[in-house]
Amino acid sequence: MKNQKKNSGFFNQVYDVARQIPFGRVTSYGAIAKYLGTSQSARVVGWAMNDSHQSTEYIPAHRVVNRKGLLTGKHHFGNSNTMKQLLENEGIKVEDDQIINFEKYFWDPSREL
């Protein structure tokens, strides 16, 4: 139970950052971890994004991808095309589960917040 509470606090910090990712932009698990001062916890940020689907509040988890722009979390959206569709609805082109021109759309919370 203690770890769950500890993760809950960290997960909420991750969600706070994710909610600030602008429409039409993406960030990475590692960029969020670095911003939160835990650069080695990118995987835990991924767990938070997966768990975000249980939240009653909107968390734009589709805007968080791996460091190369790959949609590694796509299977957690119920349908493997949902994440791609959500990103494309925001004007981000995705091909073979990878964001085209990733650097153009990348939002770095360490610089932007």
C-alpha positions in Angstrom: 0.0 0.0 0.0 2.9 2.4 0.8 4.3 2.0 -2.8 0.9 2.6 -4.2 0.5 5.9 -2.4 4.1 6.8 -3.4 3.3 6.0 -7.0 0.0 7.9 -6.8 1.8 11.1 -5.9 4.3 10.7 -8.7 1.6 9.7 -11.1 -0.3 12.9 -10.3 2.8 14.9 -11.0 3.1 13.2 -14.3 -0.5 13.9 -15.1 0.0 17.6 -14.2 2.7 17.8 -16.8 0.8 15.8 -19.4 -2.2 18.1 -19.1 0.1 21.0 -20.1 1.2 19.5 -23.4 -0.2 21.8 -26.0 -2.6 20.6 -28.7 -0.7 19.4 -31.7 2.5 18.8 -29.7 4.1 15.7 -28.1 6.6 14.9 -25.5 8.5 11.8 -24.3 8.3 9.7 -21.2 12.0 10.6 -20.5 11.3 14.4 -21.0 8.6 14.3 -18.3 10.8 12.2 -16.0 13.7 14.7 -16.4 11.4 17.6 -15.8 10.2 16.0 -12.5 13.9 15.5 -11.5 13.8 11.7 -11.9 15.5 11.3 -15.2 15.9 7.5 -14.7 12.2 6.9 -14.3 10.9 7.2 -17.8 9.4 3.7 -17.5 7.4 4.8 -14.5 6.1 7.7 -16.5 4.9 5.1 -19.0 3.1 3.2 -16.3 1.5 6.4 -15.2 0.3 7.1 -18.8 -1.1 3.5 -18.9 -2.9 4.1 -15.6 -4.2 7.4 -16.7 -7.0 5.7 -18.6 -8.6 4.9 -15.2 -8.8 8.6 -14.4 -12.0 10.5 -14.4 -10.2 13.6 -15.5 -8.9 14.1 -19.1 -5.2 13.3 -19.4 -3.9 13.5 -23.0 -1.8 10.4 -22.7 -1.7 10.1 -26.5 0.7 13.0 -26.6 3.4 11.1 -24.7 5.6 8.8 -26.8 9.1 7.3 -26.6 12.3 9.3 -27.2 12.3 8.4 -30.9 8.7 9.4 -31.5 7.4 5.8 -31.5 3.8 5.2 -30.3 5.0 2.5 -27.8 1.9 3.0 -25.7 -0.7 2.5 -28.5 -1.9 -0.8 -27.2 -3.2 0.8 -24.0 -5.8 2.8 -25.9 -8.2 -0.1 -26.5 -7.7 -0.1 -30.2 -4.2 -0.1 -31.6 -5.1 2.7 -34.1 -6.7 5.1 -31.5 -3.5 6.8 -30.4 -2.5 7.4 -34.1 -6.0 8.8 -34.8 -5.9 11.1 -31.8 -2.5 12.5 -32.9 -3.5 12.8 -36.5 -6.7 14.7 -35.4 -4.2 17.3 -33.9 -2.3 17.6 -37.2 0.6 15.2 -36.4 1.4 12.8 -39.1 2.2 9.2 -38.1 3.6 6.5 -40.3 4.4 3.0 -39.2 3.7 4.0 -35.6 6.3 6.8 -35.7 5.7 10.5 -35.7 7.0 12.1 -38.9 9.2 15.2 -38.1 9.1 14.3 -34.4 11.5 17.2 -33.6 9.0 19.7 -35.1 6.3 18.6 -32.7 8.4 17.8 -29.6 7.5 19.8 -26.5 10.1 19.9 -23.8 8.6 20.6 -20.4 12.0 21.6 -19.0 12.1 24.5 -21.5 8.4 25.3 -21.7 7.4 25.2 -18.1 
